[in-house]
Each structure stands twice: as C-alpha cells, then as structure tokens.
Amino acid sequence: MRTDLNELKTFLERELESRKKFNSSYSKNAFARDLDISATTLNGFLIGERDLSYKNLNAIFKYINSDIHCSFCAKPQKEVEYIIAGPRKLYICGYCIDECNKIKKENKKSPVGKLGFLKWCPDAGGYRTAVFNFYFSAKP
C-alpha cells in the first residue's frame, strides 16, 4: 500500500469502529455501501492488500466532504443545535425530533404512520416516511 494513504486507512478504520459502537450490527459491507465502493475493495484496502483506484478515492472523499443536513427539514448541520446520524446517510435534527415527539403525543390512541408524518411535512418522500415509521415503531 502507498504510504501516503495510511492516514486515510486509519481514518476509515476509526470511522468504521465508531459506527460499530453506535450500531453493533453495522458491518464493513454497510460501510462500503455508504462510501459507494465495493466491499471487496474496502476490505482489501483496510487489510493492506490493495490500493484504491482514483474512482474509489473520489467516492470516499465525496462522502467525507459531503455537507451534512437534516433529511427532514434540509437545514445544514451548522444551523441546528444537534443532528443525529441514521442509516444510509439519513440525519435528523433536534427540531425535527421535537416535532416527531409532538406528533407521537397527538396520535397516542391511533397507530402512528404515514398520516401523522404527512401532517407535519406534506412534501415527504418515501424514505423519510420509512425513517419516521422506524423511529416510532422502535420499543422505548
């Protein structure tokens, strides 16, 4: 492996470990998917058996340098108090969590689902509704 990529390798290893601490079922395959490179390429790079192509390097740096913003309200990370990372590059800010909790309280007696979410965010896409349903279907 090229010595100038050791810092990137260390960064990726630390990032993978921090994600595993957050979610014990997070895998190298999921990390590779998030980075938009193949799992074989990522594994080979991390164990030092192969270098990354320019295409793969660009995909990784694009992911690293991408602006983080709330997937629900689209506010950038700099404009919100805090933001929580979810699966597949989905993020939710503190304000949106508060709004979700309000909706959850309003819909206590009825099942929470698409209608509760649409009341708050009429332009919601399918993945946002799925995250909303996941958020409220989790056991407290």
C-alpha positions, 0 to 999 in steps of 0.5 A: 500500500502507498504510504501516503494513504495510511492516514486515510486507512486509519481514518476509515478504520476509526470511522468504521469502529465508531459506527460499530459502537453506535450500531453493533450490527453495522458491518464493513459491507454497510460501510462500503455501501455508504462510501459507494465502493465495493466491499471487496475493495474496502476490505482489501484496502483496510487489510493492506492488500490493495490500493484504491483506484482514483474512482474509489478515492473520489467516492470516499472523499465525496462522502467525507466532504459531503455537507451534512443536513437534516433529511427532514427539514434540509437545514445544514448541520451548522444551523441546528443545535444537534443532528443525529446520524441514521442509516444510509446517510439519513440525519435528523435534527433536534427540531425535527425530533421535537416535532416527531415527539409532538406528533407521537403525543397527538396520535397516542390512541391511533397507530402512528404512520404515514398520516401523522408524518404527512401532517407535519411535512406534506412534501415527504418522500418515501424514505423519510416516511420509512425513517419516521415509521422506524423511529416510532415503531422502535420499543422505548 
